[in-house]
Amino acid sequence: MNRIFDNKEEFIELYRSSVTSISGKPFEMTSDLDRFHALAKLIASKARAIQTTTEERVTETEQKRVYYFSIEFLIGRLLDNYLLNLGVRDIVKDGLADMGADLDALCELEPDPALGNGGLGRLAACFLDSMAHEGIAGYGNGMRYRYGLFKQEIVDGAQHETTDEWLSHGYPWEVRRPDKAVRIGFGGRVEGYEQDGRTFYRTVDTQDVLAVPYDIPIVGYGGKTVNKLRVWSAEPVEEQFDLEAFNRGDYALADAHRAEAEAISAILYPNDAGEHGRLLRLKQEYLFVSAGLSSVLDTFRAEHGNDWKSLPKYVAIHTNDTHPAMCGPELMRVLIDEEKLEWDEAWEIVTNTISYTNHTILPEALEKWPISTFSKLLPRLYQIIDEISRRYNSAFDRSADGWQDRLRKTAILWDGEVRMANLSVICSHSVNGVAKLHTEILKDQTLRDFYALTPEKFNNKTNGISHRRFLAEANPSYAKLISEAIGDGWLDNADELSKLAQFENDAAFLERVGESKHANKVRLAQYVKRECGLVIDPNSIFDVQVKRFHAYKRQLLNIFKVMDIYNRRLADPNFRVAPTTFIFSGKAASSYTFAKETIRLINSVADVVNNDPRVNEVMKVCFIPNFRVSNAQLIYPAAEISEQISTAGMEASGTSNMKLMMNGALTLGTMDGANIEIVKLAGEENEKIFGLTAPEVDELRASGMHFAWDMYNADRDRLGRVIDELTDNTFARLSGDFGSIHNELMSSNDHDFVMKDFMSYVTAWEELTASYSDHTDWNRRALHNTASSGWFSSDRTIREYRDDIWGA
């Protein structure tokens, strides 16, 4: 462990100096915010010193550099995490206590960086952590969003989006690097010119913005490696403040040039329903790709000159989903237009350097851009994509039967659109899915024709999570218990969690497991009371579903279960269920009406259930607003049931299932995504599986024999009653009924099989919760889940990427 402070006294001396230099006041006169910023800046300065040493080592040993391009990096708060990784948390905590300050209180002042939203961004952040831990020269490349996605507030049960002003007090971890800024051009026209007997192309008359990088240190556990995340902010190339407009009172127009440039990096996922939104989102994707590649190639030139043939030897560029799909054609543009390489030579370099992770089978998530929009905004890049497409089509094997259909499905340009997933596959030497089932679906369905053409490209890399953040940091009481039992080697090697299996029949140890869980439930209950004004019982079962809202994730099925239990309890006071608190959290995309209506339904059910004394001794419903890393770290340790109930075959992997499992929650789920690996590792007897399997879903869809109204009529007392309650005012008092959910469910014939899996799901839940009364056995299964979870560390995932894809 490479510690940055030898002892408490050294820390106190350095920290006092940091406080004074930053605030201009002695420690005793500073606010907690002053103290937080001083502490973060002190730790950041120490981290950057290690980063310098890391860079020197990488350069000296000619280590291969891995650049991870992602539109999201949901890194969470860093202070507590970095103190843990640097091995000085206890030194700092004790030092602050001696000075009259509280580390936990200071950590609470750190904003959640709004650089991502969901699983895609959290995965990218975990991967950066693991690359640093594994000693890989790994660098994130993304966008610095001024306001993130949005801050979620619940008003009359409904989601309302407000700006997430996470930068209002500054961000002490970042360093602005204007010396590394990159000029990015949009629009304009392409012109050719002759040089040395060849024709080259350049784009002129462009509208330019400046991509300015901000660097954030990424501290690996053990303190030996510190890498960096580089995020880009859009700014005007030069100030064009209109003084005349300002003087006549037209203040917005006076600074319109700056506002237009800064809009590119203002928010994550601009609404692309209209042309303006599509252009903004495309600008965003091109900016972080083009600027990022410029940074990558600058580093390569400094170390290897213009030996471009060796680029794949020293550089790996990984594209996380389709948002960075322009990496391929943009790298081609640089190599051909700027470095003057021949097409074939450049193409070989590109395809041996770039790799691609697919995260979804949903057609709407496989990005497509109208050619008219794309070619207008990025004319030269479109020409290169067109040429990639022409060469691909020209070389296509026409000897096999059905080649026309295969070409149509794998083409980059088709039906007036640029297909970014197809572009990603064609420009990459490796394509991977993120769970065993997901990869098989890619090969058998989503990317079936590509797999038939180039099966050697395809591989699986089941996702992982940072066990240091989501167990050691998030769950200190449980982490302490684990370390007392098996030592702290599991922080370095998550496989050592398997040593916990020896305690599964130790009644005294299992009692301590239960005490830790209860303490975490009390902690979450206090947060819920403070944030939501709702009192929940830590002695009830905490049943948790926390993730992005989407129809296939089936939060609707979960709340239908709650409605059914409520109905049965009212109809029969002798109906017995284990007392349960049903906890939901997650955001819906601002334009996703169905998902937002599901959130409104959950809150409307909560309003009725939580105010009905006839049922409150056995059930409450809690929606925790504004799901993010910091409150996730309170929720995961408190959970006892992990709801992973997506329609089988629809969830690529999931990562909340791994975080909840690691913290000792039992999975209630379908055989979907990484649930399959969870069941394989922990045993189905330690989880609860229900519902249709992926092959059964496919078969039922193909049969045409699935009818929502038949299911409704076959069970009018329970399922039918729940459906009726969407429109009969039972849950309408907050903000109205739910006709749109009713129509979507019945008119679309229960597309996600909510009704089909309903009875199987509720029965499975009843069977699982009925076993809760045997606390010793429940704690045994919880401990068994933790002991089986080490394989889900992102350290393992990253080692597989390193060995099988990056060659780092």
KAJO-V252759 format. One record per residue. N is the residue number from 1. RES is the residue in three letters. D_CENTER is the distance of its C-alpha to the mean C-alpha in Angstrom with 2 decimals. Layout:
[[N RES D_CENTER] [N RES D_CENTER]]
//
This chain:
[[1 MET 29.05] [2 ASN 29.51] [3 ARG 30.01] [4 ILE 30.32] [5 PHE 32.91] [6 ASP 35.85] [7 ASN 36.59] [8 LYS 36.25] [9 GLU 39.14] [10 GLU 37.68] [11 PHE 34.42] [12 ILE 36.47] [13 GLU 38.59] [14 LEU 35.74] [15 TYR 33.78] [16 ARG 36.88] [17 SER 37.40] [18 SER 33.83] [19 VAL 34.22] [20 THR 37.56] [21 SER 36.58] [22 ILE 33.57] [23 SER 35.12] [24 GLY 38.79] [25 LYS 39.63] [26 PRO 40.47] [27 PHE 37.87] [28 GLU 39.82] [29 MET 39.67] [30 THR 35.93] [31 SER 33.36] [32 ASP 30.29] [33 LEU 28.24] [34 ASP 30.59] [35 ARG 30.19] [36 PHE 26.40] [37 HIS 26.45] [38 ALA 29.23] [39 LEU 27.53] [40 ALA 24.23] [41 LYS 26.34] [42 LEU 28.46] [43 ILE 25.64] [44 ALA 24.11] [45 SER 27.58] [46 LYS 27.97] [47 ALA 24.64] [48 ARG 25.75] [49 ALA 29.03] [50 ILE 27.35] [51 GLN 25.26] [52 THR 28.64] [53 THR 29.93] [54 THR 26.91] [55 GLU 27.49] [56 GLU 31.17] [57 ARG 30.59] [58 VAL 28.31] [59 THR 30.90] [60 GLU 33.84] [61 THR 32.66] [62 GLU 31.32] [63 GLN 28.06] [64 LYS 25.78] [65 ARG 22.93] [66 VAL 19.45] [67 TYR 17.52] [68 TYR 13.84] [69 PHE 13.32] [70 SER 9.99] [71 ILE 9.93] [72 GLU 6.88] [73 PHE 7.03] [74 LEU 6.07] [75 ILE 9.14] [76 GLY 10.78] [77 ARG 14.55] [78 LEU 16.24] [79 LEU 19.87] [80 ASP 20.03] [81 ASN 17.68] [82 TYR 19.87] [83 LEU 23.03] [84 LEU 22.06] [85 ASN 21.27] [86 LEU 24.53] [87 GLY 26.52] [88 VAL 27.99] [89 ARG 26.46] [90 ASP 29.74] [91 ILE 31.84] [92 VAL 30.02] [93 LYS 29.99] [94 ASP 33.69] [95 GLY 34.60] [96 LEU 33.09] [97 ALA 34.87] [98 ASP 38.11] [99 MET 37.58] [100 GLY 37.02] [101 ALA 33.27] [102 ASP 30.39] [103 LEU 27.28] [104 ASP 25.14] [105 ALA 26.37] [106 LEU 25.54] [107 CYS 21.96] [108 GLU 21.59] [109 LEU 22.57] [110 GLU 19.62] [111 PRO 17.34] [112 ASP 13.61] [113 PRO 12.81] [114 ALA 11.55] [115 LEU 9.93] [116 GLY 6.62] [117 ASN 5.93] [118 GLY 3.66] [119 GLY 2.58] [120 LEU 3.01] [121 GLY 2.93] [122 ARG 3.42] [123 LEU 5.08] [124 ALA 6.68] [125 ALA 7.83] [126 CYS 9.18] [127 PHE 10.81] [128 LEU 12.48] [129 ASP 13.78] [130 SER 15.15] [131 MET 16.68] [132 ALA 18.52] [133 HIS 19.62] [134 GLU 20.91] [135 GLY 22.80] [136 ILE 21.21] [137 ALA 21.68] [138 GLY 18.02] [139 TYR 16.87] [140 GLY 13.75] [141 ASN 14.64] [142 GLY 12.98] [143 MET 14.10] [144 ARG 15.38] [145 TYR 15.04] [146 ARG 17.95] [147 TYR 16.75] [148 GLY 13.01] [149 LEU 12.39] [150 PHE 14.92] [151 LYS 16.13] [152 GLN 16.80] [153 GLU 20.36] [154 ILE 22.31] [155 VAL 25.80] [156 ASP 28.21] [157 GLY 25.44] [158 ALA 23.54] [159 GLN 20.31] [160 HIS 21.31] [161 GLU 19.19] [162 THR 20.36] [163 THR 19.48] [164 ASP 17.24] [165 GLU 19.74] [166 TRP 17.91] [167 LEU 20.27] [168 SER 23.44] [169 HIS 24.62] [170 GLY 23.38] [171 TYR 20.80] [172 PRO 22.74] [173 TRP 20.43] [174 GLU 20.58] [175 VAL 23.59] [176 ARG 24.49] [177 ARG 26.00] [178 PRO 28.26] [179 ASP 30.24] [180 LYS 27.37] [181 ALA 26.91] [182 VAL 26.97] [183 ARG 28.84] [184 ILE 27.10] [185 GLY 29.38] [186 PHE 28.87] [187 GLY 31.57] [188 GLY 35.02] [189 ARG 37.00] [190 VAL 37.38] [191 GLU 40.71] [192 GLY 42.19] [193 TYR 44.44] [194 GLU 46.60] [195 GLN 46.39] [196 ASP 48.28] [197 GLY 49.03] [198 ARG 45.45] [199 THR 43.65] [200 PHE 40.47] [201 TYR 38.31] [202 ARG 36.88] [203 THR 35.45] [204 VAL 37.60] [205 ASP 37.71] [206 THR 33.98] [207 GLN 32.32] [208 ASP 30.63] [209 VAL 27.99] [210 LEU 27.10] [211 ALA 23.69] [212 VAL 23.80] [213 PRO 21.54] [214 TYR 20.37] [215 ASP 19.84] [216 ILE 17.95] [217 PRO 19.07] [218 ILE 16.95] [219 VAL 19.19] [220 GLY 19.52] [221 TYR 20.94] [222 GLY 24.70] [223 GLY 24.89] [224 LYS 26.18] [225 THR 23.46] [226 VAL 21.72] [227 ASN 19.76] [228 LYS 18.20] [229 LEU 15.36] [230 ARG 17.13] [231 VAL 15.98] [232 TRP 18.46] [233 SER 20.23] [234 ALA 22.72] [235 GLU 26.26] [236 PRO 29.72] [237 VAL 31.69] [238 GLU 34.59] [239 GLU 35.49] [240 GLN 37.38] [241 PHE 38.17] [242 ASP 40.80] [243 LEU 43.31] [244 GLU 45.62] [245 ALA 43.02] [246 PHE 42.10] [247 ASN 45.76] [248 ARG 46.34] [249 GLY 43.49] [250 ASP 40.92] [251 TYR 38.22] [252 ALA 35.24] [253 LEU 37.03] [254 ALA 38.06] [255 ASP 34.52] [256 ALA 33.12] [257 HIS 32.58] [258 ARG 30.16] [259 ALA 28.34] [260 GLU 27.93] [261 ALA 26.45] [262 GLU 24.10] [263 ALA 22.78] [264 ILE 20.81] [265 SER 18.45] [266 ALA 18.88] [267 ILE 15.85] [268 LEU 12.52] [269 TYR 13.35] [270 PRO 17.09] [271 ASN 18.77] [272 ASP 20.20] [273 ALA 22.73] [274 GLY 25.53] [275 GLU 26.74] [276 HIS 25.99] [277 GLY 22.33] [278 ARG 22.13] [279 LEU 23.88] [280 LEU 21.66] [281 ARG 18.43] [282 LEU 20.27] [283 LYS 21.55] [284 GLN 18.14] [285 GLU 17.02] [286 TYR 20.41] [287 LEU 20.60] [288 PHE 17.71] [289 VAL 18.83] [290 SER 22.51] [291 ALA 22.33] [292 GLY 20.09] [293 LEU 22.53] [294 SER 25.41] [295 SER 24.20] [296 VAL 23.75] [297 LEU 27.22] [298 ASP 28.85] [299 THR 27.95] [300 PHE 29.22] [301 ARG 32.42] [302 ALA 33.11] [303 GLU 32.98] [304 HIS 34.30] [305 GLY 36.04] [306 ASN 36.12] [307 ASP 35.94] [308 TRP 33.39] [309 LYS 34.18] [310 SER 32.67] [311 LEU 29.28] [312 PRO 27.67] [313 LYS 29.34] [314 TYR 27.82] [315 VAL 24.56] [316 ALA 21.56] [317 ILE 19.17] [318 HIS 16.00] [319 THR 14.28] [320 ASN 10.65] [321 ASP 11.36] [322 THR 14.25] [323 HIS 13.49] [324 PRO 15.29] [325 ALA 17.89] [326 MET 20.62] [327 CYS 20.56] [328 GLY 23.28] [329 PRO 25.73] [330 GLU 25.21] [331 LEU 26.07] [332 MET 29.00] [333 ARG 30.11] [334 VAL 30.28] [335 LEU 32.07] [336 ILE 34.54] [337 ASP 35.21] [338 GLU 34.99] [339 GLU 35.74] [340 LYS 38.20] [341 LEU 37.18] [342 GLU 38.37] [343 TRP 35.96] [344 ASP 36.16] [345 GLU 35.67] [346 ALA 32.63] [347 TRP 31.13] [348 GLU 31.59] [349 ILE 29.87] [350 VAL 26.86] [351 THR 26.36] [352 ASN 26.78] [353 THR 24.28] [354 ILE 21.25] [355 SER 18.98] [356 TYR 16.32] [357 THR 13.47] [358 ASN 13.50] [359 HIS 10.69] [360 THR 12.89] [361 ILE 16.52] [362 LEU 16.63] [363 PRO 19.19] [364 GLU 17.95] [365 ALA 14.60] [366 LEU 16.72] [367 GLU 17.53] [368 LYS 21.23] [369 TRP 23.13] [370 PRO 26.76] [371 ILE 28.99] [372 SER 30.96] [373 THR 28.06] [374 PHE 26.76] [375 SER 30.25] [376 LYS 31.29] [377 LEU 28.44] [378 LEU 28.24] [379 PRO 31.67] [380 ARG 31.91] [381 LEU 28.49] [382 TYR 29.42] [383 GLN 32.70] [384 ILE 30.99] [385 ILE 28.71] [386 ASP 31.91] [387 GLU 33.65] [388 ILE 30.93] [389 SER 31.24] [390 ARG 35.06] [391 ARG 35.23] [392 TYR 32.87] [393 ASN 34.97] [394 SER 38.20] [395 ALA 37.42] [396 PHE 36.21] [397 ASP 38.26] [398 ARG 40.51] [399 SER 42.52] [400 ALA 40.59] [401 ASP 41.11] [402 GLY 38.46] [403 TRP 37.32] [404 GLN 37.24] [405 ASP 34.58] [406 ARG 32.49] [407 LEU 32.82] [408 ARG 31.85] [409 LYS 28.62] [410 THR 27.63] [411 ALA 28.94] [412 ILE 26.90] [413 LEU 29.10] [414 TRP 30.22] [415 ASP 31.37] [416 GLY 30.86] [417 GLU 27.18] [418 VAL 25.21] [419 ARG 22.94] [420 MET 19.98] [421 ALA 18.92] [422 ASN 22.56] [423 LEU 22.77] [424 SER 19.86] [425 VAL 21.65] [426 ILE 25.02] [427 CYS 24.08] [428 SER 22.46] [429 HIS 24.18] [430 SER 21.40] [431 VAL 19.13] [432 ASN 16.98] [433 GLY 15.27] [434 VAL 12.85] [435 ALA 15.25] [436 LYS 19.02] [437 LEU 19.50] [438 HIS 16.91] [439 THR 18.68] [440 GLU 22.00] [441 ILE 21.19] [442 LEU 20.26] [443 LYS 23.60] [444 ASP 25.59] [445 GLN 24.38] [446 THR 21.68] [447 LEU 22.78] [448 ARG 26.01] [449 ASP 28.32] [450 PHE 26.47] [451 TYR 26.53] [452 ALA 30.24] [453 LEU 30.85] [454 THR 28.87] [455 PRO 27.93] [456 GLU 27.82] [457 LYS 24.62] [458 PHE 22.56] [459 ASN 21.01] [460 ASN 18.48] [461 LYS 15.95] [462 THR 14.55] [463 ASN 11.15] [464 GLY 11.56] [465 ILE 10.56] [466 SER 12.42] [467 HIS 15.43] [468 ARG 16.86] [469 ARG 14.38] [470 PHE 13.79] [471 LEU 17.43] [472 ALA 19.67] [473 GLU 18.44] [474 ALA 17.24] [475 ASN 20.27] [476 PRO 23.23] [477 SER 25.95] [478 TYR 24.71] [479 ALA 23.92] [480 LYS 27.47] [481 LEU 28.93] [482 ILE 27.28] [483 SER 28.51] [484 GLU 31.95] [485 ALA 32.15] [486 ILE 30.94] [487 GLY 30.65] [488 ASP 27.63] [489 GLY 27.25] [490 TRP 24.17] [491 LEU 22.22] [492 ASP 23.08] [493 ASN 23.12] [494 ALA 21.13] [495 ASP 23.65] [496 GLU 26.12] [497 LEU 24.60] [498 SER 26.75] [499 LYS 29.74] [500 LEU 29.02] [501 ALA 30.49] [502 GLN 33.94] [503 PHE 33.56] [504 GLU 32.83] [505 ASN 36.50] [506 ASP 37.03] [507 ALA 37.68] [508 ALA 37.67] [509 PHE 34.32] [510 LEU 32.80] [511 GLU 34.23] [512 ARG 32.41] [513 VAL 29.11] [514 GLY 29.91] [515 GLU 30.87] [516 SER 27.59] [517 LYS 25.72] [518 HIS 28.14] [519 ALA 27.70] [520 ASN 23.94] [521 LYS 24.79] [522 VAL 27.30] [523 ARG 24.83] [524 LEU 22.40] [525 ALA 25.49] [526 GLN 26.58] [527 TYR 23.31] [528 VAL 23.57] [529 LYS 27.20] [530 ARG 26.58] [531 GLU 23.75] [532 CYS 24.85] [533 GLY 28.51] [534 LEU 28.23] [535 VAL 29.97] [536 ILE 28.46] [537 ASP 30.28] [538 PRO 28.86] [539 ASN 31.40] [540 SER 29.82] [541 ILE 27.18] [542 PHE 23.65] [543 ASP 22.02] [544 VAL 18.29] [545 GLN 15.81] [546 VAL 12.66] [547 LYS 9.83] [548 ARG 9.57] [549 PHE 13.21] [550 HIS 14.48] [551 ALA 17.92] [552 TYR 17.11] [553 LYS 15.10] [554 ARG 18.53] [555 GLN 18.34] [556 LEU 21.74] [557 LEU 23.10] [558 ASN 22.25] [559 ILE 24.05] [560 PHE 26.87] [561 LYS 27.37] [562 VAL 27.74] [563 MET 30.20] [564 ASP 32.14] [565 ILE 32.53] [566 TYR 33.66] [567 ASN 36.16] [568 ARG 37.57] [569 ARG 38.00] [570 LEU 39.92] [571 ALA 42.03] [572 ASP 42.90] [573 PRO 42.75] [574 ASN 43.43] [575 PHE 40.18] [576 ARG 38.41] [577 VAL 34.73] [578 ALA 33.11] [579 PRO 32.19] [580 THR 28.48] [581 THR 26.00] [582 PHE 23.41] [583 ILE 20.21] [584 PHE 17.62] [585 SER 14.76] [586 GLY 12.15] [587 LYS 12.43] [588 ALA 14.01] [589 ALA 14.05] [590 SER 17.27] [591 SER 19.18] [592 TYR 18.26] [593 THR 21.49] [594 PHE 21.31] [595 ALA 18.05] [596 LYS 19.54] [597 GLU 22.76] [598 THR 21.21] [599 ILE 20.00] [600 ARG 23.56] [601 LEU 25.06] [602 ILE 23.29] [603 ASN 24.54] [604 SER 27.90] [605 VAL 28.34] [606 ALA 27.44] [607 ASP 30.10] [608 VAL 32.71] [609 VAL 31.95] [610 ASN 31.57] [611 ASN 34.87] [612 ASP 36.85] [613 PRO 38.83] [614 ARG 39.76] [615 VAL 36.38] [616 ASN 34.87] [617 GLU 36.19] [618 VAL 33.99] [619 MET 30.89] [620 LYS 28.71] [621 VAL 25.57] [622 CYS 23.02] [623 PHE 20.25] [624 ILE 18.38] [625 PRO 17.51] [626 ASN 14.70] [627 PHE 11.98] [628 ARG 10.20] [629 VAL 9.94] [630 SER 13.74] [631 ASN 14.81] [632 ALA 12.40] [633 GLN 14.41] [634 LEU 17.45] [635 ILE 16.55] [636 TYR 15.56] [637 PRO 18.88] [638 ALA 20.92] [639 ALA 19.90] [640 GLU 22.57] [641 ILE 21.53] [642 SER 18.05] [643 GLU 17.95] [644 GLN 16.34] [645 ILE 18.54] [646 SER 17.11] [647 THR 19.88] [648 ALA 20.62] [649 GLY 19.58] [650 MET 16.85] [651 GLU 13.63] [652 ALA 12.54] [653 SER 11.58] [654 GLY 9.62] [655 THR 8.59] [656 SER 10.07] [657 ASN 13.24] [658 MET 13.29] [659 LYS 12.80] [660 LEU 15.43] [661 MET 17.67] [662 MET 17.74] [663 ASN 18.88] [664 GLY 21.59] [665 ALA 20.61] [666 LEU 22.20] [667 THR 20.31] [668 LEU 21.79] [669 GLY 20.44] [670 THR 21.22] [671 MET 21.49] [672 ASP 18.25] [673 GLY 15.28] [674 ALA 15.24] [675 ASN 17.60] [676 ILE 20.27] [677 GLU 19.68] [678 ILE 19.58] [679 VAL 22.91] [680 LYS 24.33] [681 LEU 23.67] [682 ALA 24.61] [683 GLY 27.07] [684 GLU 27.16] [685 GLU 29.69] [686 ASN 27.09] [687 GLU 24.68] [688 LYS 25.63] [689 ILE 25.05] [690 PHE 26.27] [691 GLY 26.46] [692 LEU 26.72] [693 THR 25.50] [694 ALA 24.00] [695 PRO 27.53] [696 GLU 29.03] [697 VAL 26.68] [698 ASP 27.69] [699 GLU 31.30] [700 LEU 31.41] [701 ARG 30.01] [702 ALA 32.52] [703 SER 35.38] [704 GLY 35.38] [705 MET 36.52] [706 HIS 33.71] [707 PHE 34.99] [708 ALA 33.33] [709 TRP 36.71] [710 ASP 38.26] [711 MET 35.76] [712 TYR 36.32] [713 ASN 40.08] [714 ALA 40.06] [715 ASP 38.58] [716 ARG 39.74] [717 ASP 39.95] [718 ARG 36.34] [719 LEU 33.90] [720 GLY 36.23] [721 ARG 36.53] [722 VAL 32.76] [723 ILE 32.72] [724 ASP 35.78] [725 GLU 34.23] [726 LEU 31.79] [727 THR 34.86] [728 ASP 37.63] [729 ASN 36.72] [730 THR 35.86] [731 PHE 32.56] [732 ALA 33.46] [733 ARG 34.76] [734 LEU 31.75] [735 SER 31.15] [736 GLY 32.70] [737 ASP 32.35] [738 PHE 29.74] [739 GLY 31.68] [740 SER 28.80] [741 ILE 26.93] [742 HIS 30.31] [743 ASN 30.97] [744 GLU 27.63] [745 LEU 28.07] [746 MET 31.74] [747 SER 32.16] [748 SER 29.26] [749 ASN 30.69] [750 ASP 27.81] [751 HIS 25.52] [752 ASP 22.86] [753 PHE 25.69] [754 VAL 25.15] [755 MET 28.92] [756 LYS 29.54] [757 ASP 27.40] [758 PHE 28.40] [759 MET 31.39] [760 SER 29.92] [761 TYR 26.92] [762 VAL 29.14] [763 THR 31.56] [764 ALA 28.95] [765 TRP 27.74] [766 GLU 31.39] [767 GLU 32.13] [768 LEU 29.20] [769 THR 29.99] [770 ALA 33.69] [771 SER 33.15] [772 TYR 31.75] [773 SER 35.31] [774 ASP 35.73] [775 HIS 33.68] [776 THR 34.65] [777 ASP 33.41] [778 TRP 30.18] [779 ASN 29.57] [780 ARG 30.55] [781 ARG 27.94] [782 ALA 25.30] [783 LEU 26.43] [784 HIS 26.55] [785 ASN 22.88] [786 THR 22.09] [787 ALA 24.65] [788 SER 23.13] [789 SER 19.52] [790 GLY 19.99] [791 TRP 19.29] [792 PHE 15.61] [793 SER 15.33] [794 SER 13.19] [795 ASP 16.61] [796 ARG 18.00] [797 THR 15.39] [798 ILE 15.95] [799 ARG 19.66] [800 GLU 19.58] [801 TYR 17.95] [802 ARG 20.55] [803 ASP 23.43] [804 ASP 22.86] [805 ILE 21.23] [806 TRP 21.48] [807 GLY 24.80] [808 ALA 23.95]]
//
